[in-house]
Amino acid sequence: MRKPTHSFRGAALGVVAAAVGVVAVAGTGPALAHAPSAQGQAQAQARGEAQVAVPLRTPGHLVPRELPPHPSSDWYASDVTKGLPETPPFCVEKTFPSAGATHRTFWTEYDTGASQIVVRTGTVDAARKLAAAAEKKIRNCAADWERQFPEGTASWRDYGALTAEDGAHVYGVHTSYPDSEPGIHLFGVGRDGRTVTVVTWGEMGGYDQAPLADFKRTATTAVVKLYHP
């Protein structure tokens, strides 16, 4: 059977290699950590590729200082870029439309990465449905991952709603695969009017290592920075 193919450690190496070349959320080795793998690849892409200009009234995005503090590294960020990341964040693949979307990816000098996708939809109802679809994908993510990698184990936690604009919710997903580093991932999904955002954070480790309180502040800030006419 196919094993997960990327790891946080490999992602960190990929980020360093990309940084040497020029300038997003973690790959080599048989590991489970799809979210970090996506992070590392996106970081490298964000550094190496030309950025697509974003429209003047693009909703506000997070900046590095608004992410959960890392104990040993600063956070770095790509430009805000039109469309979706070439490698989508773990758990929310094939969830968001590219039309009306912008994104930014973040990385550290170690294995921790993050990303933010913002989608401005045509109507409030469409935004409501998009946010609900993203939350459903995250709630089902652990079970979907175990079906894809039956030798591994995965679980998820509902960390509850946040008071931010028209609502936000935080989740955690943990994945583990034999002979590979475990991965812990946090997700914040929120909406302001017809604009939806998802913020992801991931690194090697377990639930105990997740900076939950700081991530909740990050997710709240992300939603507050959105706007709608």
ZAGU-830440 format. One record per residue (C-alpha): residue number from 1; y, z, x. Coordinates in Angstrom, 2 decimals, decimal comma. Layout:
BEGIN
+-----+---------+---------+---------+
| num |       Y |       Z |       X |
+-----+---------+---------+---------+
| NUM |       Y |       Z |       X |
...
+-----+---------+---------+---------+
//
This chain:
BEGIN
+-----+---------+---------+---------+
| num |       Y |       Z |       X |
+-----+---------+---------+---------+
|   1 |    0,00 |    0,00 |    0,00 |
|   2 |    3,61 |   -0,55 |    1,06 |
|   3 |    5,39 |    2,36 |    2,67 |
|   4 |    9,08 |    3,12 |    2,48 |
|   5 |   10,55 |    1,29 |    5,44 |
|   6 |   13,77 |    3,10 |    6,34 |
|   7 |   14,85 |    6,54 |    7,53 |
|   8 |   18,03 |    8,55 |    7,91 |
|   9 |   17,47 |    8,68 |   11,67 |
|  10 |   17,15 |    4,92 |   11,82 |
|  11 |   20,26 |    4,62 |    9,69 |
|  12 |   22,22 |    6,68 |   12,15 |
|  13 |   21,12 |    4,33 |   14,95 |
|  14 |   22,11 |    1,36 |   12,82 |
|  15 |   25,55 |    2,83 |   12,23 |
|  16 |   26,07 |    3,36 |   15,95 |
|  17 |   24,99 |   -0,19 |   16,72 |
|  18 |   27,36 |   -1,57 |   14,11 |
|  19 |   30,20 |    0,54 |   15,42 |
|  20 |   29,72 |   -0,86 |   18,92 |
|  21 |   30,11 |   -4,39 |   17,53 |
|  22 |   33,17 |   -3,78 |   15,31 |
|  23 |   33,23 |   -1,38 |   11,96 |
|  24 |   29,34 |    2,17 |    4,98 |
|  25 |   25,39 |    4,68 |    2,79 |
|  26 |   20,89 |    5,22 |    5,93 |
|  27 |   16,89 |    2,16 |    9,30 |
|  28 |   13,76 |    2,07 |   11,20 |
|  29 |   10,44 |    3,82 |   10,87 |
|  30 |    8,23 |    4,71 |    7,90 |
|  31 |   10,42 |    6,98 |    5,84 |
|  32 |   11,13 |    7,65 |    2,25 |
|  33 |   14,86 |    7,78 |    2,34 |
|  34 |   15,91 |    4,73 |    0,39 |
|  35 |   19,33 |    6,07 |   -0,52 |
|  36 |   20,28 |    6,81 |    3,05 |
|  37 |   18,75 |    3,50 |    4,09 |
|  38 |   21,01 |    1,73 |    1,65 |
|  39 |   23,89 |    3,79 |    2,94 |
|  40 |   23,32 |    2,90 |    6,59 |
|  41 |   22,93 |   -0,79 |    5,89 |
|  42 |   26,02 |   -0,85 |    3,71 |
|  43 |   27,96 |    0,98 |    6,39 |
|  44 |   27,01 |   -1,63 |    8,97 |
|  45 |   27,87 |   -4,43 |    6,59 |
|  46 |   31,21 |   -2,86 |    5,75 |
|  47 |   32,06 |   -2,63 |    9,43 |
|  48 |   30,92 |   -6,10 |   10,39 |
|  49 |   31,95 |   -8,30 |    7,50 |
|  50 |   35,36 |   -9,50 |    6,41 |
|  51 |   36,66 |   -7,41 |    3,56 |
|  52 |   37,46 |   -9,08 |    0,25 |
|  53 |   40,98 |   -8,39 |   -0,94 |
|  54 |   41,14 |   -6,13 |   -3,98 |
|  55 |   43,55 |   -6,54 |   -6,87 |
|  56 |   46,84 |   -4,59 |   -6,85 |
|  57 |   45,98 |   -2,20 |   -9,69 |
|  58 |   42,58 |   -1,23 |   -8,35 |
|  59 |   41,57 |    2,26 |   -9,51 |
|  60 |   41,92 |    4,97 |   -6,89 |
|  61 |   38,94 |    5,62 |   -4,60 |
|  62 |   37,93 |    8,64 |   -2,58 |
|  63 |   39,12 |    9,04 |    1,00 |
|  64 |   37,09 |   10,68 |    3,79 |
|  65 |   38,79 |   14,08 |    3,57 |
|  66 |   37,72 |   14,36 |   -0,10 |
|  67 |   33,98 |   14,25 |    0,73 |
|  68 |   31,86 |   17,37 |    1,30 |
|  69 |   32,68 |   18,58 |    4,83 |
|  70 |   30,06 |   17,77 |    7,46 |
|  71 |   29,41 |   20,62 |    9,92 |
|  72 |   29,29 |   18,39 |   13,00 |
|  73 |   31,15 |   15,18 |   12,27 |
|  74 |   34,18 |   13,62 |   10,67 |
|  75 |   33,72 |   11,20 |    7,79 |
|  76 |   34,56 |    7,52 |    8,24 |
|  77 |   35,15 |    4,92 |    5,53 |
|  78 |   35,14 |    1,18 |    4,94 |
|  79 |   38,04 |   -0,47 |    3,18 |
|  80 |   37,98 |   -0,55 |   -0,60 |
|  81 |   36,18 |   -3,85 |   -1,21 |
|  82 |   35,90 |   -6,05 |   -4,26 |
|  83 |   32,46 |   -6,33 |   -5,88 |
|  84 |   29,29 |   -4,30 |   -5,30 |
|  85 |   27,79 |   -3,22 |   -1,97 |
|  86 |   25,36 |   -5,82 |   -0,63 |
|  87 |   22,79 |   -3,02 |   -0,46 |
|  88 |   23,20 |   -0,91 |   -3,60 |
|  89 |   22,92 |    2,89 |   -3,49 |
|  90 |   19,54 |    4,49 |   -4,09 |
|  91 |   18,64 |    5,11 |   -7,75 |
|  92 |   21,36 |    2,93 |   -9,28 |
|  93 |   20,21 |   -0,50 |   -8,13 |
|  94 |   20,79 |   -3,24 |  -10,74 |
|  95 |   22,94 |   -0,92 |  -12,86 |
|  96 |   26,53 |   -2,06 |  -12,35 |
|  97 |   28,08 |   -5,50 |  -12,90 |
|  98 |   29,91 |   -7,08 |  -10,00 |
|  99 |   32,72 |   -8,21 |  -12,32 |
| 100 |   35,44 |   -5,58 |  -12,31 |
| 101 |   33,73 |   -3,61 |   -9,53 |
| 102 |   35,09 |   -2,25 |   -6,25 |
| 103 |   33,35 |   -0,05 |   -3,72 |
| 104 |   33,81 |    2,00 |   -0,58 |
| 105 |   31,15 |    3,33 |    1,76 |
| 106 |   31,33 |    6,39 |    4,00 |
| 107 |   29,38 |    7,55 |    7,03 |
| 108 |   29,24 |   10,28 |    9,67 |
| 109 |   28,11 |   10,31 |   13,28 |
| 110 |   24,77 |   11,69 |   12,09 |
| 111 |   22,44 |   10,87 |    9,20 |
| 112 |   24,73 |   11,77 |    6,31 |
| 113 |   26,22 |    8,94 |    4,26 |
| 114 |   27,97 |    8,43 |    0,95 |
| 115 |   29,30 |    5,69 |   -1,29 |
| 116 |   31,49 |    5,14 |   -4,32 |
| 117 |   31,35 |    2,32 |   -6,84 |
| 118 |   34,11 |    1,91 |   -9,43 |
| 119 |   33,80 |   -0,51 |  -12,36 |
| 120 |   36,64 |   -1,32 |  -14,72 |
| 121 |   35,06 |   -2,61 |  -17,92 |
| 122 |   36,61 |   -4,52 |  -20,82 |
| 123 |   36,44 |   -1,71 |  -23,40 |
| 124 |   36,02 |    2,02 |  -23,65 |
| 125 |   32,72 |    1,48 |  -25,49 |
| 126 |   31,42 |   -0,71 |  -22,66 |
| 127 |   32,39 |    1,97 |  -20,12 |
| 128 |   30,65 |    4,63 |  -22,17 |
| 129 |   27,46 |    2,57 |  -22,25 |
| 130 |   27,64 |    1,80 |  -18,53 |
| 131 |   28,01 |    5,47 |  -17,60 |
| 132 |   25,07 |    6,36 |  -19,87 |
| 133 |   22,94 |    3,63 |  -18,27 |
| 134 |   23,74 |    4,94 |  -14,77 |
| 135 |   22,81 |    8,49 |  -15,74 |
| 136 |   19,54 |    7,29 |  -17,27 |
| 137 |   18,65 |    5,43 |  -14,07 |
| 138 |   19,27 |    8,57 |  -12,02 |
| 139 |   17,23 |   10,77 |  -14,36 |
| 140 |   14,33 |    8,31 |  -14,11 |
| 141 |   14,72 |    7,70 |  -10,39 |
| 142 |   12,19 |   10,24 |   -9,08 |
| 143 |    9,45 |    9,01 |  -11,41 |
| 144 |   10,24 |    5,38 |  -10,60 |
| 145 |   10,11 |    6,13 |   -6,87 |
| 146 |    6,73 |    7,87 |   -7,17 |
| 147 |    5,33 |    4,85 |   -9,01 |
| 148 |    6,52 |    2,63 |   -6,19 |
| 149 |    5,27 |    4,98 |   -3,46 |
| 150 |    2,35 |    6,96 |   -4,98 |
| 151 |    1,56 |    8,73 |   -1,70 |
| 152 |    5,00 |   10,32 |   -1,77 |
| 153 |    6,54 |   12,95 |   -4,02 |
| 154 |    9,91 |   13,06 |   -5,71 |
| 155 |   11,82 |   15,34 |   -8,06 |
| 156 |   15,24 |   15,56 |   -9,67 |
| 157 |   17,65 |   18,21 |  -10,89 |
| 158 |   20,37 |   18,14 |  -13,51 |
| 159 |   23,36 |   19,99 |  -12,09 |
| 160 |   25,36 |   19,73 |  -15,26 |
| 161 |   28,59 |   18,32 |  -16,61 |
| 162 |   31,99 |   18,50 |  -14,96 |
| 163 |   35,38 |   18,86 |  -16,62 |
| 164 |   37,09 |   15,66 |  -15,49 |
| 165 |   38,94 |   13,13 |  -17,66 |
| 166 |   36,46 |   11,66 |  -20,17 |
| 167 |   33,48 |   13,39 |  -18,59 |
| 168 |   31,31 |   13,50 |  -15,48 |
| 169 |   27,80 |   14,66 |  -14,60 |
| 170 |   26,07 |   15,62 |  -11,34 |
| 171 |   22,39 |   15,14 |  -10,43 |
| 172 |   20,17 |   15,64 |   -7,40 |
| 173 |   17,09 |   13,65 |   -6,35 |
| 174 |   14,66 |   14,66 |   -3,59 |
| 175 |   12,09 |   12,32 |   -2,02 |
| 176 |    9,32 |   13,02 |    0,48 |
| 177 |    6,73 |   10,78 |    2,12 |
| 178 |    3,89 |   11,72 |    4,52 |
| 179 |    4,90 |   11,60 |    8,19 |
| 180 |    8,50 |   10,87 |    7,26 |
| 181 |   11,65 |   12,91 |    6,93 |
| 182 |   12,42 |   14,09 |    3,37 |
| 183 |   15,65 |   12,96 |    1,79 |
| 184 |   18,08 |   14,74 |   -0,51 |
| 185 |   20,55 |   12,78 |   -2,63 |
| 186 |   23,41 |   13,83 |   -4,89 |
| 187 |   24,96 |   11,67 |   -7,61 |
| 188 |   28,13 |   12,04 |   -9,64 |
| 189 |   28,76 |    9,72 |  -12,61 |
| 190 |   32,06 |    9,88 |  -14,45 |
| 191 |   34,40 |    7,96 |  -16,74 |
| 192 |   38,10 |    7,72 |  -17,49 |
| 193 |   38,78 |    5,41 |  -20,42 |
| 194 |   37,23 |    2,05 |  -19,63 |
| 195 |   36,66 |    2,80 |  -15,95 |
| 196 |   33,37 |    4,22 |  -14,61 |
| 197 |   32,54 |    5,55 |  -11,17 |
| 198 |   29,39 |    6,69 |   -9,39 |
| 199 |   29,56 |    8,70 |   -6,17 |
| 200 |   26,43 |    9,11 |   -4,03 |
| 201 |   25,72 |   11,38 |   -1,06 |
| 202 |   22,52 |   11,58 |    0,99 |
| 203 |   20,92 |   12,93 |    4,15 |
| 204 |   17,60 |   14,17 |    5,52 |
| 205 |   16,56 |   17,52 |    4,07 |
| 206 |   15,94 |   19,36 |    0,84 |
| 207 |   17,81 |   20,85 |   -2,07 |
| 208 |   18,85 |   23,86 |   -0,01 |
| 209 |   20,82 |   21,62 |    2,36 |
| 210 |   22,77 |   19,87 |   -0,39 |
| 211 |   26,48 |   20,87 |   -0,47 |
| 212 |   26,47 |   21,14 |   -4,24 |
| 213 |   29,74 |   23,00 |   -4,80 |
| 214 |   31,63 |   20,67 |   -2,45 |
| 215 |   30,03 |   17,61 |   -4,00 |
| 216 |   31,05 |   18,71 |   -7,48 |
| 217 |   34,64 |   18,90 |   -6,24 |
| 218 |   34,25 |   15,44 |   -4,73 |
| 219 |   32,88 |   14,00 |   -7,98 |
| 220 |   35,66 |   15,61 |  -10,00 |
| 221 |   38,28 |   14,18 |   -7,64 |
| 222 |   36,71 |   10,73 |   -7,90 |
| 223 |   37,02 |   10,73 |  -11,68 |
| 224 |   40,54 |   12,15 |  -11,69 |
| 225 |   41,65 |    9,33 |   -9,36 |
| 226 |   40,60 |    6,67 |  -11,86 |
| 227 |   43,09 |    5,25 |  -14,31 |
| 228 |   43,12 |    3,06 |  -17,41 |
| 229 |   45,92 |    1,41 |  -19,42 |
+-----+---------+---------+---------+
//
